[in-house]
Amino acid sequence: MYRKYLGVLTLAAITAVAPPISAALSNTDISVSTDPFQPAKKMLTERYGNISPKLWGEVVPGVKTRISGTDKLIALTLDACGSARGIGIDQRLVEFLEQEQVPATLFINARWVGPNRSTLQRLAANPLFEIANHGLHHRPASVNGRQAYGIAGTRNISELVDEIELNNRKLSEVTGHGPRYFRSGTAYYDEVAVKIAADLGMEVVGFSLLGDAGATFSREQVRRALLAAKPGDIVILHMNHPGSGTADGVMDAVPELKRRGFRFVRLSDVALQ
C-alpha cells in the first residue's frame, strides 16, 4: 500500500489521516467537501510549480512505450474510455482473449466504471488481465491545460493529481487493488506531468503500435496493424466499442501472431522501456 513519495511520507500515508472523499466518488461528477490530496498537491507544487514544460506529445521522457529486450513478446493494452458513445464492453473481444488465454492490461477510465462495475470486478478477478488507470475524466496529462484532439488537458498540478488519484481510489474500491500503470486520456503528456505521475507511484505507459485508432479502424485495418507487430511492441486497442472492427481484427491476427512465435504478456510480466 505504501509508495515512495518525494523521499518523505507516502501518498497513502498522507491521505490516510485526511478526511475521506465523499460518497459521491462513485459518481463521475465527483465532489469533495475537503481535499484529501491537499498535502500531496502542496508538496508537488513546491517541487514543480515553477517549472514550465517544454515537451508535449505521446512520447516524452518517462513514458514507457516498449517491452525491454528482443524476445518475441507483445503486450496488448485495451482502453475503456467511457465517453457517451464509448460506455459499452466489447464482450466478443473479451471472450476471445479468455478462450485463447491471451493476457492483456486493461486501462479503465472512471466514467466507464459506473455502468460496468460488475464487469470490471469480473475482469479484475481473472488472472489473465490486470487493471490500470486511464484517468478520472479522460484528460491529457498537462500542468498548464494543453489540448490534444480538441480535449483540454488538466490545467494545473492539482487537477492532474485528481485525474490520477481519484481514479486510483475508484479502481481500488471496485477491484480491491491499486493500479500500477497510468495512461492519460488521449495518451498525451508534458514531461512535468510524467514526473508528477511517477512521484505519485505510477508508471506511465504509452504504446508503440496503434492497433485500432480509437476503435475507428475496420476489421482489415486492425488485422494489418497487428500483423505488423515487432518484438517488444505495446499495442493500444479499445474494449469499449462493441460495434467496431477491433474484435474481428484481433481474432484474425492473434492466431497468425502465435504461429509466428509471438507470446502475449501483461505489462507487469515484463520490464518496460
N, C-alpha and C positions, 0 to 999 in steps of 0.2 A: 504494500500500500504506500510505503514511503518512497518518495522520489527526490533525488538531489535537486536542490533549488538554490542557485546563486551562492552556494557554499555555506548556507545557513539552514534555516528551517525549511522543511519540505512544504510544498503547497498543501499536501494533505494535512500536515500538522497545523498549518496556518488556518485552514478553513474549518478544522475540527472544532476550534474554540469559538468560531464566529457563529452568529445567528443563522439558522438553517434557511435555505431557499424555500419560498412559499410552495404550497401545494400546486400552484399554477405551473410548476415545472413541466407537467405533462401536457400543457397547452403550448402550441407553437408561439403564441404571443406571451412569452414568459415575462412575468413581472416579479420584482423583488422589492420588499419594503426596506431591507437593508442589504448591502452588498457584501457577501461573504468572501469575495475575492479582493476586497479593497487593500489589504496588506500586501498581497502579491502584486497588485497593479501599481502600488506606490513604489515598491522596490524595483519593478521593471521600468517604471517611468524614470526613476533616478538613474538607472543604468543606460537606458536607450533614448530617453526623451529628447536629447539634444542632437541625436544622430539623424541626418536626412538620408533616406535610401537613395541609391544610385541605380539600382537594377530593378527590372520588372519583367516577369515572364514565367514560363513553365519550368525553365531550367536556370536556377540561380544557386550560388554556393549553399550547400547544406541540404539540398533536395536530392533524395536518393532516386535514381531512375533505372538502375540495372542491378542484376544479381552479380555478385563478385565471382570471378573465376571463369573458366572456359568450359565447364560441364554443360551438357545439353539439357539445360533446365529452363522452364518457362513458368512465370508466376502470372496467373490470371487474377486481375482485380476487378471487382464488379461494383460500380457505384449505384446507390439508390438515392437519388437527388431530392425527391419529394415535392417537385413543383405541382401546380394544379393539374397539369397534363401528365405528370410522371409519378403518380402516387400508387401505382399498381405493383404487382410482383409477377415476373416472368416465370411462372410455375414450370413451364416446359423446360426452360433453361436450367432451373434448379434441379428438377428431377433427372435431367440428363447427366448433370455433373454427379449427382448422387449415384445413379445407376452405373456410370463409368468410373466411379471412385476418383474423380478429378477434384483435387483440393483447390480452394480459392480464398482470397481475402476480400471481405465484403465491407465497403466503405459506406456507412449509413449516415444520412442526414437526419437531423432531429425532426424535420417536418414529415418524414416518411414513417417515423416510428408510431405515431398515434394510431392510424388506421391499420397498421401492420404489426401491432405489438405481439400477438401470439405467434405470428410467422417469425418474427425476429427471435423470440425465445426458442422456437424450434431450431432455427438455423444455428443459433449460438450453442445449442446443446449438441450439435453434430460436429464431431472432431475433424471432419473434412474442412470445415470452414472456421475462419476467425473473423471477429468483428472489429472494424476500425472506424475512425472518426472522420466524417465528411462535413463537419461544421453544423452550427446551430441554424443559420439562415441561408446556407449555401452562398456565402460571400467570398470573393477573392481575399487573400490574406495580405492586408496592407496596413501601414501605420498612418497613412495620410489620404485614404479614400480613393486610391487609383481604381479605375474601372477595367473590366475585361468582358468582352462580348455584350457590352451595354449594362452589365451588372456592377453596381457600385461596391467597392471593397470596404472593409472595415475602416473607419475614419481615424482611429487612434488606437493606442495601446489598450485602453480599457475595453473598447469594442472587440478587439482581437482576442483578448483573454476570455471574454464572454463567448465569442464564437467557438472557441476551443473547449473551454472548461464546462460551460453549461451543457454542451452535448456530451462531454465525457460523463457528467453526472447522470444525464438521461440514459445513456447506454449502460452505465454501471447499474443503475436502478433496475433496468429491464433484464439484463443478462447476468448480473452478478459479478461482472469482471470489467475492470477499467481498460480501455483501449490503449494500445501501444503506438499505433500509427495514425497520422493525420494527413488528410488530403483536403485542401481548401475547395470551396465551390469554384468551378472553372479551372482549378489546378494552377492558378496564377498566384505569384508571391512577389514581395520585395524581400531583399536579403535581411533586413532588420526583423521583419515578421518571422522569417525562418529561424533566426536566432532566438527570438522570444518563444516560439513553439518548442524549441529544444530545451530552453530553460524551464519550460513547463513539463518537461519529461517526455515529449513526443518526438518520434521520428517522422520527419516529413517525407512523404513518398509521392513522386510523380509517376512517370511512365516513359518507356522507350518505344512502344508500339501502339499506335492508335487503332483500336480494334473495331469500333463501330461509330466513331464520330458523333458521340452523344445520342446513340441509337437512331441515327439518320441513315446509316448505310443499308443497302439492300443485302439480301442473303449472300449473293455472289461477292459483293464488296467485302463483307465480313470474312468470308472464306478466303479470299485472296489476301486480305490483310494478315490473317493468322498464319497462312502458309508461307508468308514472307518472314516469319519469325526466325531470329538468330539465337544462339545460345546466350542465356542471361537476360532475355527480354522480360520486362514487366509490361503486361498488356492491360490497357484500360478498356473496359466494356461497361455495359449498363444492364441492370437487372430489374428496372422499374418501368419498362415499356414493353409489355407483353405482345403488342401488335407490331413490333419492329422486326427487322430481319436478323436480329442478334442471335436468337436461339438456333434458328436453322443454320446460320453460318457457322456457329460454334459446333453444332452437330456434324456438319460436313467436314470441318477442318480437324477436329480432335483425333479421330481415328488415323488420319494420314500423318499427323504430327507424331503420334505414338509409333506408327510404323517406321518413321524416320529416326526413331530412337530418343525422342524428347521425353522428359519426365516433368510432370506438373508439380509445383510446390506452393505452399503458403509462404508469405513473406517471412514469417517467424522461423521457418525451416532453414533459412539461408542467411548469409551475410550480404548486405546491400552496399552499393556504391553510387 
